[in-house]
């Protein structure tokens, strides 16, 4: 469905008949009722290292572009594709019979010179006043240079365009990269490869800005046209200057005859001579004069030719004496010939005059012919464009038309600006509906950007709070629908202008929600452009406004973008801007770690934060003195990596602990009978409840080590095995010849130690700490009757795995529970 040319079934029921029946699912809603709003049209595009999702409802979302979403390197269009693209960017051909194309008179010398300079690879600046025929000359030179460069001829319009805009336009005209807007470095690298003849019309800048454009495209030869009021190139520029003046008297008369389509009479020739002197030979004035003479011929043939248009309806016809048919019309005066717009407009149709009123209200921008039926209210109003083009009241600029030089001033002088605000409001309401229609592509909205922005610029300063019948102000509504389309259509200078005008309109109308949206979008635009300070200020303003309105989804989108700004700059978001405890923030990027100022490459996964959910954010800052002593670059790097260093330290500590646990497990003895694993919390040497001795394992019968490791079998005097009065076991199977006694414990050396296990020791492991065992008070050690101690040679102490441990020193042998050598019983 074309939103501008609706079919009969799409119109309302003006005849009063009942509306057509709705589907059964919605039988109560009439065709004129409130329709279900269409889903928001979101577009994803890549801008440098960012993946931008244009969301017209809650605000655009931006993130680092994942590796899988990154587009491949752009490729160049073929010659056929370039030709098709060039045809689509030309102004539309007006409907109806077209006038013959006028020849290029007295411009052959300039034409040949321009071609020679471009063939040498030189860039040329063609300077001439408005109406001197610069655009026609550029078209002719472009046709002559079609085969000079490998990338052909690229036509660009400099009307309200910056050098950065023109670089992106040049990139889009040569490279096939849909939904891809390269960043500055990548853009310069790509346009550096373009070798084309660039025809740039109506440029509005000079000096250093023009040098920047030329330096970025060293393989291109530029043919630039400008008016004398545009700043000149810099003194060291390599541009060739060519000045274009007016036509001679003969050339002017010939052009006028070609425009009229017949030979001029003597009076008309004299009138044309005076016009040539008055207009300094500008070709535009002679083309307009030809339109005046054609209208005069129609009046001479039929005095009522323009009655239906309201001209001469009540005025008598002034016929000269020599009129052969009695109906003659005088020639226009010299003043009317020099400023013919008012006289030409009076002889146009009502639709054409209404079109001119809209153009005056829009600052000279003529709406596309597809919009004229809806704006004017006439289904055949698209034919009005042919009338104004035939009268040379409009001139082509890029892909659309605008009023010719001096026409707007002439029309305003006769009252065409009396209803300018009303016309601008009608155009804004129409464009607000059209730009948000699902069938309208962002590219079409971007092509109509000049007219849309003109309506927005005219209404924004006079915006008032909406009435009860209005949902929002017209300017705010237009900005909300047009701005996302400009962003998706990669016309970002128009996007910025729409956002700024919309923010001003929202402020004047008191619509806080829309104002927050515009600030959010301005922050996203600044972030894509690398202007981080500006992006932070806009996003913080948006988050503050949305926080006051409790707009959760918009606030989350703003916090994510602000976290990305902090990530790219290596700073910490201010307090209160991050996610708060208890708030559901799906995958908020605020919880990601900060990176150095250069940013984190998109091919690596960001390190997750160690902060637990619900915990307050911990900000680690450098002391004031230390911060002041470090250079700004090092300071930003250190501040940006502190959380990464903390995370790395925590990870290293965790790895050390896990490594220790794994090492201990790997070096442990796999034997199930490890004595150290059999130690319990109870004492290791204690008597049983029934007085049957200690609970140690008994050796099996017939084992070879029964004699050396068996416990004493004699209970001693007290009848309890394991007490201090038990006889000490011998280290050999033969009894000792001499009784042994003990000297002072400090000088006596133990002879043997009772092992506590039925198995011999298997490894010289250090003993475990014994559990204290209560023992009875030892009795005084008896001495030998002869006063001489026994001479039993001491044996080498053995290591033991028992809980009592080895007697490492003579002092340790004094414990009765630890060594039976201290017993007062003689050795058997």
Rosetta blueprint (number, residue, H / E / L):
1 X L
2 X L
3 X L
4 X L
5 X L
6 X L
7 X L
8 X H
9 X H
10 X H
11 X L
12 X L
13 X L
14 X L
15 X L
16 X L
17 X L
18 X L
19 X L
20 X L
21 X L
22 X L
23 X L
24 X H
25 X H
26 X H
27 X L
28 X L
29 X L
30 X L
31 X L
32 X L
33 X L
34 X L
35 X L
36 X L
37 X L
38 X L
39 X L
40 X L
41 X L
42 X L
43 X E
44 X E
45 X E
46 X E
47 X E
48 X L
49 X L
50 X E
51 X E
52 X E
53 X E
54 X E
55 X L
56 X L
57 X L
58 X L
59 X L
60 X L
61 X E
62 X E
63 X E
64 X E
65 X L
66 X L
67 X H
68 X H
69 X H
70 X L
71 X L
72 X L
73 X L
74 X L
75 X E
76 X E
77 X L
78 X L
79 X H
80 X H
81 X H
82 X H
83 X H
84 X H
85 X H
86 X H
87 X H
88 X H
89 X L
90 X L
91 X L
92 X L
93 X L
94 X L
95 X L
96 X L
97 X L
98 X L
99 X L
100 X L
101 X L
102 X L
103 X L
104 X L
105 X L
106 X L
107 X L
108 X H
109 X H
110 X H
111 X H
112 X H
113 X H
114 X H
115 X H
116 X H
117 X H
118 X H
119 X H
120 X L
121 X L
122 X L
123 X L
124 X E
125 X E
126 X E
127 X E
128 X E
129 X L
130 X L
131 X L
132 X L
133 X L
134 X H
135 X H
136 X H
137 X H
138 X H
139 X H
140 X H
141 X H
142 X H
143 X H
144 X H
145 X L
146 X L
147 X L
148 X L
149 X L
150 X L
151 X L
152 X L
153 X E
154 X E
155 X E
156 X E
157 X E
158 X L
159 X L
160 X L
161 X L
162 X L
163 X H
164 X H
165 X H
166 X H
167 X H
168 X H
169 X H
170 X H
171 X H
172 X H
173 X H
174 X H
175 X E
176 X E
177 X L
178 X L
179 X L
180 X E
181 X E
182 X L
183 X L
184 X H
185 X H
186 X H
187 X H
188 X H
189 X H
190 X H
191 X H
192 X L
193 X L
194 X L
195 X L
196 X L
197 X E
198 X E
199 X E
200 X E
201 X E
202 X L
203 X L
204 X L
205 X L
206 X L
207 X L
208 X H
209 X H
210 X H
211 X H
212 X H
213 X H
214 X H
215 X H
216 X H
217 X L
218 X L
219 X L
220 X L
221 X E
222 X E
223 X E
224 X E
225 X E
226 X E
227 X L
228 X L
229 X L
230 X L
231 X L
232 X L
233 X L
234 X L
235 X L
236 X L
237 X L
238 X L
239 X L
240 X E
241 X E
242 X E
243 X E
244 X E
245 X L
246 X L
247 X L
248 X L
249 X H
250 X H
251 X H
252 X H
253 X H
254 X H
255 X H
256 X H
257 X H
258 X H
259 X H
260 X H
261 X L
262 X L
263 X L
264 X L
265 X L
266 X H
267 X H
268 X H
269 X H
270 X H
271 X H
272 X H
273 X H
274 X H
275 X H
276 X H
277 X H
278 X H
279 X H
280 X L
281 X L
282 X L
283 X H
284 X H
285 X H
286 X H
287 X H
288 X H
289 X H
290 X H
291 X H
292 X H
293 X H
294 X H
295 X H
296 X H
297 X H
298 X H
299 X H
300 X H
301 X H
302 X L
303 X L
304 X L
305 X L
306 X L
307 X H
308 X H
309 X H
310 X L
311 X L
312 X L
313 X L
314 X L
315 X L
316 X L
317 X L
318 X L
319 X L
320 X L
321 X L
322 X L
323 X L
324 X L
325 X L
326 X L
327 X L
328 X L
329 X L
330 X L
331 X L
332 X L
333 X L
334 X H
335 X H
336 X H
337 X H
338 X H
339 X L
340 X L
341 X H
342 X H
343 X H
344 X H
345 X H
346 X H
347 X L
348 X L
349 X L
350 X H
351 X H
352 X H
353 X H
354 X H
355 X H
356 X H
357 X H
358 X H
359 X H
360 X H
361 X H
362 X L
363 X L
364 X L
365 X E
366 X E
367 X L
368 X L
369 X H
370 X H
371 X H
372 X H
373 X H
374 X H
375 X H
376 X H
377 X L
378 X L
379 X L
380 X L
381 X H
382 X H
383 X H
384 X H
385 X H
386 X H
387 X H
388 X H
389 X H
390 X H
391 X L
392 X L
393 X L
394 X E
395 X E
396 X E
397 X E
398 X L
399 X L
400 X E
401 X E
402 X E
403 X E
404 X L
405 X L
406 X L
407 X H
408 X H
409 X H
410 X H
411 X H
412 X H
413 X H
414 X L
415 X L
416 X L
417 X L
418 X L
419 X L
420 X H
421 X H
422 X H
423 X H
424 X H
425 X H
426 X H
427 X H
428 X H
429 X H
430 X H
431 X H
432 X H
433 X H
434 X H
435 X H
436 X L
437 X L
438 X L
439 X L
440 X L
441 X L
442 X H
443 X H
444 X H
445 X H
446 X H
447 X H
448 X L
449 X H
450 X H
451 X H
452 X H
453 X H
454 X H
455 X H
456 X H
457 X H
458 X H
459 X H
460 X H
461 X L
462 X L
463 X L
464 X L
465 X L
466 X L
467 X L
468 X L
469 X L
470 X L
471 X L
472 X L
473 X L
474 X H
475 X H
476 X H
477 X H
478 X H
479 X H
480 X H
481 X H
482 X H
483 X H
484 X H
485 X H
486 X H
487 X H
488 X H
489 X L
490 X L
491 X L
492 X H
493 X H
494 X H
495 X H
496 X H
497 X H
498 X H
499 X H
500 X H
501 X H
502 X H
503 X H
504 X H
505 X H
506 X H
507 X H
508 X H
509 X H
510 X L
511 X L
512 X H
513 X H
514 X H
515 X H
516 X H
517 X H
518 X H
519 X H
520 X H
521 X H
522 X H
523 X H
524 X H
525 X H
526 X H
527 X H
528 X H
529 X L
530 X L
531 X L
532 X H
533 X H
534 X H
535 X H
536 X H
537 X H
538 X H
539 X H
540 X H
541 X H
542 X H
543 X H
544 X H
545 X H
546 X H
547 X H
548 X H
549 X H
550 X L
551 X L
552 X H
553 X H
554 X H
555 X H
556 X H
557 X H
558 X H
559 X H
560 X H
561 X H
562 X H
563 X H
564 X H
565 X H
566 X H
567 X H
568 X H
569 X H
570 X L
571 X L
572 X L
573 X L
574 X L
575 X L
576 X L
577 X L
578 X L
579 X L
580 X L
581 X L
582 X L
583 X L
584 X L
585 X L
586 X L
587 X L
588 X L
589 X H
590 X H
591 X H
592 X E
593 X L
594 X L
595 X L
596 X L
597 X L
598 X L
599 X L
600 X L
601 X L
602 X L
603 X L
604 X L
605 X L
606 X L
607 X L
608 X E
609 X L
610 X L
611 X L
612 X L
613 X L
614 X L
615 X L
616 X L
617 X L
618 X L
619 X L
620 X L
621 X L
622 X L
623 X L
624 X H
625 X H
626 X H
627 X H
628 X H
629 X H
630 X L
631 X L
632 X H
633 X H
634 X H
635 X H
636 X H
637 X H
638 X H
639 X H
640 X H
641 X H
642 X H
643 X H
644 X H
645 X H
646 X H
647 X H
648 X H
649 X H
650 X H
651 X H
652 X H
653 X H
654 X H
655 X H
656 X H
657 X H
658 X H
659 X H
660 X H
661 X H
662 X H
663 X H
664 X H
665 X H
666 X H
667 X H
668 X L
669 X L
670 X L
671 X L
672 X L
673 X L
674 X L
675 X H
676 X H
677 X H
678 X H
679 X L
680 X L
681 X L
682 X L
683 X L
684 X L
685 X L
686 X L
687 X E
688 X L
689 X L
690 X L
691 X L
692 X L
693 X L
694 X E
695 X L
696 X L
697 X L
698 X L
699 X L
700 X L
701 X L
702 X L
703 X L
704 X L
705 X L
706 X H
707 X H
708 X H
709 X H
710 X L
711 X L
712 X L
713 X L
714 X L
715 X L
716 X L
717 X L
718 X L
719 X L
720 X L
721 X L
722 X L
723 X L
724 X L
725 X L
726 X L
727 X L
728 X L
729 X L
730 X L
731 X L
732 X L
733 X L
734 X L
735 X L
736 X L
737 X L
738 X L
739 X L
740 X L
741 X L
742 X L
743 X L
744 X L
745 X L
746 X L
747 X L
748 X L
749 X L
750 X L
751 X L
752 X L
753 X L
754 X L
755 X L
756 X L
757 X L
758 X L
759 X L
760 X L
761 X L
762 X L
763 X L
764 X L
765 X L
766 X L
767 X L
768 X L
769 X L
770 X L
771 X L
772 X L
773 X L
774 X L
775 X L
776 X L
777 X L
778 X L
779 X L
780 X L
781 X L
782 X L
783 X L
784 X L
785 X L
786 X L
787 X L
788 X L
789 X L
790 X L
791 X L
792 X L
793 X L
794 X L
795 X L
796 X L
797 X L
798 X L
799 X L
800 X L
801 X L
802 X L
803 X L
804 X L
805 X L
806 X L
807 X L
808 X L
809 X L
810 X H
811 X H
812 X H
813 X H
814 X H
815 X L
816 X L
817 X L
818 X L
819 X L
820 X H
821 X H
822 X H
823 X L
824 X L
825 X L
826 X L
827 X L
828 X L
